[in-house]
Amino acid sequence: MRITILTGAGISAESGIPTFRDADGLWAGHRIDDVCTPIAWWKNPDKVNRFYDERRAHLDTVEPNAAHRALARLEQHPGIDLTVITQNVDDLHERAGTRNLNHIHGELRSALCSKCRTHTPWDGPLLNSPKNCGRCGRDTLRPDVVFFGERPYRMTEAETAVINSDLFVSIGTSGAVYPAAGFVTIASGGAMTLELNLQPSEGSDSFDESRFGKATELVPAWVDEIIAEASAMLPPHA
Ligand code: OAD
């Protein structure tokens, strides 16, 4: 069974990472135009670096939760071909053990050279640090996060996984940001579609099925169901 999962900030909320658009979310306290656009970076890189430095430092204080761990468990199951596409820039999926993972909006623990586009693993702050690109040597590293107006990463791979799915599942995303919000429409051509979210997302009507509640409860329960289904389809002694 080929399953493609799209995750958003809601899957990491119960680990203590704020979402973006909930009442206490990041975009309530920060303007997107100040911290998450190419113009913001050009006008005030220190402010952008400070914002993402805080997010990166916060990663040291949080852990994957039961929803991240359930997806890692699903990937290991025989008969399951799983791709996780995440809009999240945290590293909780990989710390939980997910391997086939596509960070379409970038990663906090990486820096991007704004000149030669080389990605460099990055753990500390970018603000007030020497930040020369290891490849071109210029002092042009920036947070490796896709700003509004930029093309998300590895979209061809992401769309190919979505198109080839038997089942597409969206977890913890508001469906407010494209192109990821359009994946359900692409998947609907050939796959069953399921939404797992605290509340209906903007594209909720496009899903074949929706379940509402906390990710740490919904996701492990759904994974148990799928594993039972996949086990029943395996040949004897597999
Ligand atoms: P949002 O903040 O837009 O949406 C988070 C969703 O998670 C909402 O629908 C919540 O109802 C839901 N949610 C909150 N807590 C939850 C929980 N415990 N269990 C399940 N669901 C829960 O975040 P995203 O959809 O990820 O992009 O936002 C998409 C993109 O917009 C982000 O990747 C980021 C942002 O601007 C960039 O920075 C480029």
Boltz pocket constraint, residues with backbone or C-beta under 6 A from the ligand:
constraints:
  - pocket:
      binder: B
      contacts: [[A, 7], [A, 8], [A, 9], [A, 10], [A, 11], [A, 13], [A, 14], [A, 19], [A, 20], [A, 21], [A, 22], [A, 25], [A, 36], [A, 87], [A, 88], [A, 105], [A, 146], [A, 147], [A, 148], [A, 171], [A, 172], [A, 173], [A, 174], [A, 175], [A, 176], [A, 177], [A, 196], [A, 197], [A, 198], [A, 199], [A, 200], [A, 201], [A, 213], [A, 214], [A, 215], [A, 216]]
      max_distance: 6.0
